[in-house]
Amino acid sequence: MKRLFSLLTAFALAAALCTPVLADDTPNSSSNSSDSSSYLPSSTGNTSIDYSNSSGVYVSAYTVTDTAGGEISTIEVGDKINIVLKVVDHASARYCVKPEEISARINSAVFTYTGSGEIGQLYDNNDDPQPDRLQRVRDGSASEQDIIDNAQYHYYSYVLLFRDVIYNGGGNTLPINLSYLDTAKPLQQFSVTLGQCVDKDQTTSPNLLVRTSSYGDSVTAGQAFDLSLGLYATDGNENLDDVIVSLTLPENISLNGGSLSSYLGTICPKQTRDVTFQVMPASGFTGTVASITVNMTGTGSVTGKEVSGTTTISVPVSQPDRFEVGQLELSGDTIYVGDTGSVSLSYVNKGKNPVSNLEARLTGTNLGAGGYQYLGNLAAGTEGSVDFDIVPDAAGTVSGIITLNYEDASGNPQTISKDFSVSAEEMNMDDFNYDPSMDDTQPEQTGMPVWAWVLIGVCGAVVVIVVIVVVVRKRKKAKALAALEAEDSDEDL
């Protein structure tokens, strides 16, 4: 181990002198202090580095040791070795991830290794081709545009150690998948060719990797999207025949048409083939990320060796935004100057996710004053309304807009507006004091009231009846007296 440490230290000093890119490295404050920090690659072996084999991640140097730490020049089938890589990683720096959030795994049947590699000696650096701009960024005098242009050249350099790797033969290419604890970040892939490998079968079959993937700007549940994949065959000295790529889809994710597998035929080493699947996330998909597994198989055209690879593509899926507003309601068709009217707007969240930070604002002309209300969060399937007072300053048209701002389930700001118009008139005091109920009031009566006349009429009728009764009785009495007198006269005779 002491021998290895001395050897690696010497390499580090030599690399610092010979490689300007590494000389300016500054330690990352979150650098991992694992045992791998004592390793540094001491050579690049007897092979060239393929710097184009990944988007922003590549190996700048590597070394291979036995399990005791001594550097070795040949690797036989069945040997157990340590592989130490010096990695330049633009992608991880772009995402500002910490070392402990990076997971590096070997993706090849040529080498047996389980678990993740150890990351140590992580440094921040920048390889901006314009030194003056880089200096301005570092001393704090850069413009905003300088900072934006310079950011793409930021990168991490670190040592990546794989312990106790078993060489199985069948090739000398070491493909590595670089993923993150945050599965929403895309997978990075790169490889290095180990020239120390000695295989009785000198025919090397390429490995299959997903070099590029694309699913568009955004994916929404209930809407189909195109998943485009760039299949890459690594370096080798035979073609791969009968290459097939297939998908394993999670629950509530399906194809919008076609087959889950696609036959690509023959792929030559270092060749990329494109394939596209139309994928449909169901409207009932409740997750935020769909993990789609890509399976690749092929057969060496010379050796007949079966080659396979598996990669997981993480696709963020958002629910459709179904926040809607209703009709504006005004307190009347006309508002008087100096009087207070009102306007209200109803809203409803018909989506399956809540909306956040809902706020309403009233703006316009002749409103008296605008208004603002913070309404907070609105759960899925709920509704509400917002009300504003209107106090016109002058006669004429009152026009306004109620604007609702909120954040959807993906955190994106959204805006909905509704405008209105109403008339404002000067207040007329005669009209203001007018009581419509006065129209039904009868003219004031003069003289004797009706009930008095009715009473007089009733009394008169009673008097008439009494007079008639008295007269009739007197007549009957007179007739009776006359009859009695007549009887008396007869008796006298």
Salt bridges, closest charged atoms under 4 A:
GLU118 OE2 - ARG163 NE 2.63
ASP124 OD1 - HIS154 NE2 3.57
ASP127 OD2 - HIS90 NE2 3.17
ASP128 OD2 - ARG133 NE 2.83
ASP146 OD2 - ARG136 NE 3.03
ASP149 OD2 - ARG133 NH1 3.91
ASP182 OD2 - LYS185 NZ 2.82
GLU324 OE1 - LYS350 NZ 3.08
